[in-house]
Amino acid sequence: MDRKEFTKRCLAEALIELLKEHEYHEISINDITNKSGFSRMSYYRNFKSVDEILDYFLDIKTTEHIENTNLNFDELPLEEYMIRLFNFLGSPACREISSLLIKRGLFKKKKKQFDRRFRISLPRLKSYYYSFISGGIFNAYKLWVCNGYSETP
């Protein structure tokens, strides 16, 4: 991992740690840089906003999972894809982040992530179709989270 990527990850991890203790709107750039051990200049070199840090964090976690599992919507039967996806979303790390986002009123950020990921992974499909797929899966996921993950994937 290069220095820039390391810096971005440290800033993102600092934000997540701060979210465990504070409301999102209470977290300042100084808080993030102090927690991460990096300067404000490092923040401004890598991000334009705190929102961008959270988007980055969600994106790297999703990308890592996709790379580690070869989860591909186009290549798997729908049922198998959904089971694998929900197994990932139900993992302890995802549950922790989802609970944190719900607690802080930021769960809609996950929707943005779903939309972005489906747009990337379904380039051959028209925008209405990927929007439909993304929204449906996201809403099923949100209901599952709100029901305490009571059903198996």
Helices and strands as residue ranges (DSSP letters): H 3-19, G 24-26, H 29-36, H 40-46, H 50-69, H 78-89, H 92-103, H 108-121, H 127-146
